């Protein structure tokens, strides 16, 4: 049920931004707000808290954001508060950014590698992801040495696991099924 609410609000913001020709500005606001909320425990708790009254939240949001973000973004945050959906703000804004990227033929990809990729390797991996998705990918690279070697890629709900760790897990499972006498 929550995912329907997230999608509904994300889509409403996308349509409003597109209709008012403010798509880029709202996208910048959304990225900034997501980063701010994720990096500030207090702000995160503020939006999630059912204890803080609506009027107080509206006043605080006005003080914090009215002059720092577009009018459309500000009014949207107020709308979320008035409908008791402010706890979903990060998910809704991320959904908006996904809709924007989708409309532009772009797609986010989370790439986790065992070692740090240089620019050439990143470019090559982006090309592979672009070919796989038939979209212009926006890869986010990170490292995890627990993979031992290889990589994993997540694009929306699809995960490609080409890590050595996964291959070893598969091999271990196969050996468990063999009876040796």
Secondary structure, DSSP 8 states (H G I E B T S, - for coil): -HHHHHHHHHHHHHHHHHHTT-HHHHHHHHHHHHHHHHH-HHHHHHHH-SSS-HHHHHHHHHHHHTTTS-HHHHHHHHHHHHTT-GGGHHHHHHHHHHHHHHHTTEEEEEEEESS---HHHHHHHHHHHHHHHTSEEEEEEEE-GGG-SEEEEEETTEEEEEEHHHHHHHHHHHHHT----
